[in-house]
Amino acid sequence: MSAGGKSVHHIKSENGSYFINGSPTEPDAVTSTIKDLDEHLVVEYVDQHEYSEEIWPESTNTVRVLTMIDPDTGEFFVGRATHRFGGSGTGPTDNWSGGGFAVPVDVDTGQFQQLVSYSTEEGKQQFDCHPETGTTVAGKHVPHWDRIQSAVLEVAEIHEQNPYVSWDVVLDSNGEPQIIEGDCAPGLTTLQLGWGLFEDERIERFFESDFV
């Protein structure tokens, strides 16, 4: 699997029929696709929470949560968060770099700001609603935000040798956070769409510390 959500396959079996990225296919094609994969992970599909499904149902829409360690206290905290949503050009993924949308999330409340997209042709654009589904985003909140924060902080403490990680999290249909992956060298563009990193003094102290 390459970066930016490329080379991701959503394989589904339902009532004797098979689908790859939503398109009907034959069993032999599924076998061939899997045999041709190299350096890929196979994971169980997570049915996402209804709030995320309503905004964009064709991709698994993840919350990217940045955890860092406070060099003064030695405790982990959530520094920044952004929610990604897919669009008609992103396939089963939600990647902003592939034509999706990013929404800055207030780390204290879980509240959404506006959806943001970017392309070389149209530049940066902002929306209150997802432009393809019409579902309102700005001003809403990520459900169970406290559970998401608790989950990523717990995992961050387990992996304390990496004091700076962004975690991709899906809230499942039961309201439980499922951590998809962690990235110790995350891109910072989407994490700064709402607030610059150094607006939080703890983040500034971290980058000035021996942890970097």
JOGI-V184147 format. One record per backbone hydrogen bond with DSSP energy under -0.5 kcal/mol. CO is the residue of the C=O (numbers start at 0). NH is the residue of the N-H. E is the energy in kcal/mol with one decimal. If there is no record, write none. Layout:
co nh e
CO NH E
CO NH E
//
This chain:
co nh e
2 5 -1.0
4 7 -0.6
5 1 -0.8
8 10 -0.8
9 20 -3.1
9 21 -0.5
11 18 -2.5
13 16 -2.1
16 13 -2.8
17 24 -2.6
18 11 -2.6
19 22 -1.8
22 19 -2.3
24 17 -0.8
25 28 -0.7
25 29 -1.6
26 30 -2.3
27 31 -2.5
28 32 -2.3
29 33 -2.2
30 34 -2.4
31 35 -1.7
33 36 -1.1
40 42 -0.6
44 46 -0.6
45 47 -0.7
46 172 -1.9
48 51 -0.8
48 52 -2.0
49 53 -2.2
50 54 -1.0
51 55 -2.2
55 58 -0.6
58 60 -0.8
59 61 -0.6
61 63 -0.6
61 83 -3.0
62 64 -0.7
62 168 -2.7
63 65 -0.5
63 81 -2.2
64 66 -0.6
64 166 -2.9
65 78 -2.7
65 79 -0.8
66 164 -1.9
67 76 -2.7
68 70 -0.7
69 73 -3.4
74 69 -3.0
76 67 -2.2
76 78 -0.7
79 65 -3.0
80 104 -2.3
81 63 -3.6
82 102 -2.4
84 100 -3.0
86 89 -1.8
89 92 -1.5
91 59 -1.6
94 97 -0.6
94 99 -1.9
95 98 -1.7
100 84 -2.4
101 115 -2.2
102 82 -2.7
103 112 -2.0
104 106 -0.5
105 109 -3.4
109 141 -2.7
110 105 -2.5
111 138 -2.0
113 103 -0.6
114 126 -2.2
115 101 -2.4
116 124 -2.6
118 122 -2.6
122 118 -1.1
124 116 -2.4
126 114 -2.5
127 136 -3.0
127 137 -1.9
129 133 -2.9
134 129 -2.6
136 139 -2.2
139 111 -3.7
140 142 -0.5
141 144 -0.8
143 146 -0.6
143 147 -1.8
144 148 -2.4
145 149 -2.3
146 150 -2.4
147 151 -2.3
148 152 -2.2
149 153 -2.0
150 154 -2.1
151 155 -2.5
152 156 -2.0
153 157 -1.5
154 158 -2.0
156 159 -1.0
158 161 -2.3
160 162 -0.6
162 68 -0.8
164 66 -3.1
165 182 -2.6
166 64 -2.7
166 168 -0.6
167 179 -3.1
167 180 -1.0
168 62 -3.1
169 171 -0.7
169 177 -3.2
170 48 -2.7
171 174 -2.3
175 171 -2.8
176 178 -0.5
177 169 -2.8
177 179 -0.6
180 167 -2.7
182 165 -2.5
182 185 -0.5
187 191 -0.7
188 191 -1.3
189 192 -1.2
195 198 -1.6
196 199 -1.6
198 200 -0.6
199 202 -0.6
199 203 -1.8
200 204 -2.5
201 205 -2.0
202 206 -2.1
203 207 -1.0
205 208 -1.5
208 211 -0.9
//
